[in-house]
Amino acid sequence: MAPTPNAMSVLDRVRREVERNALRARNGIRMAAGIARPHVGQSPKEIVWRAGRTELWRYRSDHVRMSPPLLIVYSLFNRSYILDLRPGNSFVEHVLDAGFDVFLLDWGIPDERDANNRLEDYVDDYLPAALERVRRVSESSVVNLLGYCFGGVLSLLYAAHHLDAPVRSLTILTTPADFQRLGPLGDILGAIDIDTVQDVDGNVPAEVILQGFRSLRPTAEITQYVDLWERLWSDEYVAAYQAMTGWAAEQVPLPAGVARQLAQMVHENPMMTDRLVVGGDRVHLSAVTAPFLHVLAKRDHIIPEASSAPLIGLVGSPDRHELCLDAGHVGLLVGKTAARTTLPTIIDFLKQRSEVVS
Amino acid sequence: MTDKPKWRPTYDAVEGMVAPRLEALVRTDQFSHTTAVMARARRLVADQVNGVAARFWHLLNLPTGTDIRRLRIQVGALDREVRRLSLQLDRQARQQG
């Protein structure tokens, strides 16, 4: 005999669906009207140094108990607020809570004044100047350096070209080493003539970069909308969705000078062939000897594991570690995997190479 | 009782079939070459359109938006040189002081 449907549970389901549809309508209208946009990058901070579009931020903290301070070097792609996405889901918040004095180097939004920027501008000029400012305002002789994504490349090149750099430890996340195994992004970068895509301001437009990233997962955008429809009734989900998709869509232009160097790196693969040149000098990743941690993601569709995995074998640090997680590119720093595994591992690595101060 | 709506497994199944094929297409050499060719073609068309507009404004002895932007890029290059020089001077001053 077939089981009798539970009248109460059916009624409950109907009631729940009616309520959810009302919430869907309300949240849908809010989103369409642009009301209640999520607040991102909320941790209090102040600008302690500025040059061109570049700014060095120091996050406010009343309970700094670890030394040396942490300098985060952000990528040249996207906006840096992904590291301080929302209260309760913020990498910056976690390292502040761990007692570190936290600085972030944000490259700003490039315009025509940055069109000719090359990697050397960042590696040899901005980064050393910012690091010097960190040392001065924190009254510390050394810093812990952390590079995210392409910020990891900049941090590595800096460490390799400035062997006397006052760096206590180097942590990098989702950073490519084998540029010929970057996947479709590398293929497009290698095949495209930068002159044909650069905008009238001399930079590669944000829209071109956004389309490049979107092409990596052609159905992802549709799936995002489907997920959103399914959970549009949840205020929490909608806020998280808006924060994440807003960040993913908010690309910044890339200086064409850097884009040309990246295309060259795809052709020559200099990290793998030990033919890196920075500012006219041959540099070697094997000369980087600071304590080193590389965090990479198995399901990273932007910087595939095949591209980032060789890095640990290229640096010369005797004290080197790798953490490979079953996560995506952004999931390493945002969300549950980050809170459960990535952040505690990074904080533990940093703490073991830092001192407690009174 | 699951929270997933009844239509969701159907969507997931279709997406599961389509996505790998599209991703494989994106990973082909042909795709990256087609993207490059399209970018070149788009640039060529834009240049032609801008060229016609520029000729018209130049007949009236007026600068075009492209002229202004070109000038801004040149000023931008100078700005970069000054910026780099001042950072390098700061560094030297620190090393000497």
Contacts between the chains, C-beta under 8 A, distances in Angstrom:
chain1	res1	chain2	res2	distance
A	9	B	1	7.0
A	13	B	1	7.5
A	51	B	83	6.4
A	51	B	86	7.9
A	51	B	87	6.3
A	52	B	79	7.7
A	52	B	80	7.9
A	52	B	83	5.2
A	111	B	76	7.3
A	112	B	69	7.0
A	112	B	72	4.6
A	112	B	73	4.9
A	112	B	75	7.7
A	112	B	76	4.1
A	113	B	75	7.6
A	113	B	76	3.8
A	113	B	79	4.3
A	113	B	80	6.2
A	113	B	83	7.9
A	114	B	76	7.1
A	114	B	80	7.0
A	115	B	73	5.7
A	115	B	76	5.8
A	115	B	77	7.5
A	116	B	76	7.2
A	116	B	77	5.2
A	116	B	80	5.5
A	117	B	80	6.6
A	121	B	80	7.3
A	121	B	84	6.5
A	125	B	83	7.8
A	125	B	84	5.5
A	125	B	87	4.3
A	125	B	88	6.9
A	126	B	87	7.1
A	128	B	91	6.5
A	129	B	87	5.2
A	129	B	90	6.2
A	129	B	91	6.8
A	132	B	91	7.7
A	132	B	94	6.3
A	183	B	27	6.7
A	184	B	26	4.9
A	184	B	27	5.2
A	184	B	31	7.2
A	184	B	32	7.0
A	187	B	27	7.3
A	187	B	29	6.9
A	187	B	31	7.7
A	187	B	32	4.1
A	188	B	32	4.8
A	188	B	35	5.5
A	188	B	36	7.5
A	190	B	32	7.3
A	191	B	29	7.8
A	191	B	32	4.2
A	191	B	33	5.6
A	191	B	35	7.2
A	191	B	36	4.6
A	192	B	32	7.5
A	192	B	35	6.6
A	192	B	36	4.6
A	192	B	39	6.0
A	193	B	36	6.6
A	193	B	39	7.4
A	193	B	40	6.7
A	195	B	43	7.9
A	196	B	36	7.5
A	196	B	39	4.6
A	196	B	40	4.7
A	196	B	42	7.8
A	196	B	43	4.4
A	197	B	39	5.0
A	197	B	43	7.5
A	200	B	65	7.7
A	200	B	66	6.3
A	200	B	69	4.3
A	200	B	70	8.0
A	201	B	69	6.3
A	201	B	72	7.2
A	201	B	73	6.8
A	201	B	76	8.0
A	202	B	73	4.7
A	202	B	76	6.9
A	208	B	39	8.0
A	215	B	26	5.4
A	215	B	35	7.8
A	216	B	23	7.8
A	216	B	26	6.8
A	217	B	19	7.6
A	217	B	23	7.0
A	218	B	19	7.1
A	218	B	22	4.1
A	218	B	23	6.7
A	218	B	26	6.4
A	219	B	15	5.6
A	219	B	18	6.1
A	219	B	19	4.5
A	219	B	22	6.2
A	222	B	15	7.6
A	223	B	15	6.0
A	226	B	8	7.8
A	226	B	11	5.7
A	230	B	4	7.7
A	230	B	5	6.3
A	230	B	8	6.6
